[in-house]
Amino acid sequence: MRTVTPFRSHGTGTPDPTRLRAHGQSLVIEPGALIFHPENIRLGENVYIGHNAIIKGYHRNEMTVGDNVWIGQGCFLHAAGGLTIGSNVGIGPNVSIITSLHGEEGRTVPILFSDLKMAPVIIGADSDIGVGATILPGVMIGKGALVGAGAVVTHDIPDYAVVAGSPARLLRMRPEQPKQLLPHQTSG
Ligand SMILES: CC(C)(COP(=O)(O)OP(=O)(O)OC[C@H]1O[C@@H](n2cnc3c(N)ncnc32)[C@H](O)[C@@H]1OP(=O)(O)O)[C@@H](O)C(=O)NCCC(=O)NCCS
């Protein structure tokens, strides 16, 4: 039986923007949001962090968030394996992004005490993650992709794809042009 290291507190996570590695001028951190390892977190210009979101930096890898990014209420973003979020990304409430997982070292070693494997997640610019979705370690979400509510994303998602379900499957590709409105649908 391997020796188990006693658990240690991760601290309060009380946000202190001055401790972030970098952030833009316009930054909103709503009440209840927590930020861990701010020294390894870079936030771009105009970033919104919703109520009770947990922004879990890590002592090693970095979390990088682009410009004009909305992080919804109650999100859990974990950067153990490294997390990169492009610009103009919307992340709905209660989205989880995970970047590490425990290995399996046989049945005699509890999974909790197996070595951690790191697997970075990249969220492409202009993409949108629906409420309650889960993005699993090692996944790359393409530019402009749309992830449906409640999806569990286990594989890379191509640019401009719309995916949904658990595991997330391709529903369709986003159209290049806006849908043409019929005459009775226009306001003029
Ligand atoms: C995924 C999504 C973009 C699909 O929209 P759409 O292209 O208009 O798709 P439709 O509504 O025509 O549905 C197409 C099929 O996918 C299914 N589907 C749609 N959304 C789904 C979802 N989130 N999970 C599972 N299946 C879904 C529909 O039931 C339908 O299946 P069917 O053909 O068997 O009836 C949309 O449903 C969605 O989940 N948007 C996210 C909204 C959100 O969370 N926004 C964040 C707000 S801050």
The ligand as a MOL file (V3000), in Angstrom:
LIG
                    3D

  0  0  0     0  0            999 V3000
M  V30 BEGIN CTAB
M  V30 COUNTS 48 50 0 0 0
M  V30 BEGIN ATOM
M  V30 1 C -27.1900 22.1920 -29.7190 0
M  V30 2 C -28.0890 23.3240 -30.2010 0
M  V30 3 C -27.2500 24.5140 -30.6290 0
M  V30 4 C -28.8160 22.7330 -31.3990 0
M  V30 5 O -29.6700 23.6740 -31.9620 0
M  V30 6 P -30.2920 23.3680 -33.4270 0
M  V30 7 O -29.2210 23.2200 -34.4260 0
M  V30 8 O -31.3100 24.4270 -33.6380 0
M  V30 9 O -30.8920 21.9300 -33.2680 0
M  V30 10 P -32.4240 21.4590 -33.1590 0
M  V30 11 O -33.1020 22.1540 -32.0220 0
M  V30 12 O -33.0140 21.5760 -34.5390 0
M  V30 13 O -32.2390 19.9310 -32.7640 0
M  V30 14 C -31.6860 18.9740 -33.6580 0
M  V30 15 C -31.6720 17.6300 -32.9440 0
M  V30 16 O -30.7100 17.6900 -31.8690 0
M  V30 17 C -31.3530 17.4510 -30.6130 0
M  V30 18 N -30.7460 18.3670 -29.6620 0
M  V30 19 C -30.7730 19.7230 -29.6860 0
M  V30 20 N -30.0890 20.2290 -28.6490 0
M  V30 21 C -29.6150 19.1800 -27.9530 0
M  V30 22 C -28.8770 19.0630 -26.7610 0
M  V30 23 N -28.4210 20.1510 -26.1290 0
M  V30 24 N -28.5450 17.8440 -26.3340 0
M  V30 25 C -28.9840 16.7360 -26.9860 0
M  V30 26 N -29.7170 16.7740 -28.1230 0
M  V30 27 C -30.0370 17.9840 -28.5880 0
M  V30 28 C -32.8110 17.7360 -30.8520 0
M  V30 29 O -33.6220 17.0420 -29.9520 0
M  V30 30 C -32.9770 17.2860 -32.2630 0
M  V30 31 O -33.0520 15.8820 -32.2740 0
M  V30 32 P -34.1450 15.1210 -33.1810 0
M  V30 33 O -33.7880 15.4700 -34.5930 0
M  V30 34 O -33.9610 13.6790 -32.8410 0
M  V30 35 O -35.4680 15.6810 -32.7740 0
M  V30 36 C -29.0820 23.8120 -29.1110 0
M  V30 37 O -30.1170 22.8910 -28.9230 0
M  V30 38 C -28.3770 24.0320 -27.7540 0
M  V30 39 O -28.2430 23.1220 -26.9150 0
M  V30 40 N -27.9190 25.2920 -27.5490 0
M  V30 41 C -27.2090 25.6720 -26.3590 0
M  V30 42 C -27.9830 26.7650 -25.6380 0
M  V30 43 C -27.2300 27.2370 -24.4400 0
M  V30 44 O -26.9580 26.4840 -23.5070 0
M  V30 45 N -26.8370 28.4900 -24.4780 0
M  V30 46 C -26.0900 29.1010 -23.3870 0
M  V30 47 C -26.8590 30.2680 -22.8570 0
M  V30 48 S -25.8580 31.2790 -21.8480 0
M  V30 END ATOM
M  V30 BEGIN BOND
M  V30 1 1 1 2
M  V30 2 1 2 3
M  V30 3 1 2 4
M  V30 4 1 2 36
M  V30 5 1 4 5
M  V30 6 1 5 6
M  V30 7 2 6 7
M  V30 8 1 6 8
M  V30 9 1 6 9
M  V30 10 1 9 10
M  V30 11 2 10 11
M  V30 12 1 10 12
M  V30 13 1 10 13
M  V30 14 1 13 14
M  V30 15 1 14 15
M  V30 16 1 15 16
M  V30 17 1 15 30
M  V30 18 1 16 17
M  V30 19 1 17 18
M  V30 20 1 17 28
M  V30 21 1 18 19
M  V30 22 1 18 27
M  V30 23 2 19 20
M  V30 24 1 20 21
M  V30 25 1 21 22
M  V30 26 2 21 27
M  V30 27 1 22 23
M  V30 28 2 22 24
M  V30 29 1 24 25
M  V30 30 2 25 26
M  V30 31 1 26 27
M  V30 32 1 28 29
M  V30 33 1 28 30
M  V30 34 1 30 31
M  V30 35 1 31 32
M  V30 36 2 32 33
M  V30 37 1 32 34
M  V30 38 1 32 35
M  V30 39 1 36 37
M  V30 40 1 36 38
M  V30 41 2 38 39
M  V30 42 1 38 40
M  V30 43 1 40 41
M  V30 44 1 41 42
M  V30 45 1 42 43
M  V30 46 2 43 44
M  V30 47 1 43 45
M  V30 48 1 45 46
M  V30 49 1 46 47
M  V30 50 1 47 48
M  V30 END BOND
M  V30 END CTAB
M  END
